[in-house]
């Protein structure tokens, strides 16, 4: 039986018990874990780089799951076929802008309206904006820290009646705002300090517009942090 790190274990908890496609699967750890723990019935592991693709093939072979996990080489969602009937798509371990790009470029592969379980390392706001543009509503979010890095998990489902998120919801996460954890506060205190450092380096005469942007962003963060216990 394969074991996962905390980050991917949390991602696995959101899988619907059907088929899954793990994009950027690396060593195929998540699909193998999902199959071995009966979290899904069949899986596709997609990888764009040949080295990790071969590593994924090797791991699937060693765990004897070739009949249940199909390892495919290709870019993003382009590895998916019309008859795959995928119910879950996981994309983990990337920045928000890259995940957003994969979804935008592969939106034709979302015709089956699968659940999207996405784990972003940075800039999740861009990802939330893209989900909204694709008519996907956020149903769950988590923020967690592992080995000094903060990660955000965003779970989304297709809807015919998308409700636009506010600027604050896009930046901080609609579900994360409902339950601000210590990790949430830690992330945004750190972000506030970084912006303060940048602000001090800028010349008000030269960087007027950038300073204005930074100060607006800092005000928004302070507004969210003001309710800190």
Secondary structure as UniProt FT lines:
FT   HELIX           6..12
FT   TURN            13..14
FT   STRAND          19..23
FT   TURN            26..28
FT   HELIX           29..36
FT   TURN            37..38
FT   STRAND          42..47
FT   HELIX           50..62
FT   TURN            63..64
FT   TURN            66..68
FT   STRAND          69..73
FT   HELIX           76..79
FT   HELIX           82..84
FT   STRAND          88..94
FT   HELIX           96..105
FT   HELIX           107..110
FT   TURN            111..112
FT   STRAND          115..120
FT   HELIX           124..133
FT   TURN            134..135
FT   STRAND          136..146
FT   TURN            147..148
FT   STRAND          149..158
FT   HELIX           167..172
FT   TURN            174..175
FT   HELIX           176..178
FT   HELIX           182..201
FT   TURN            204..206
FT   HELIX           208..225
FT   TURN            226..227
//
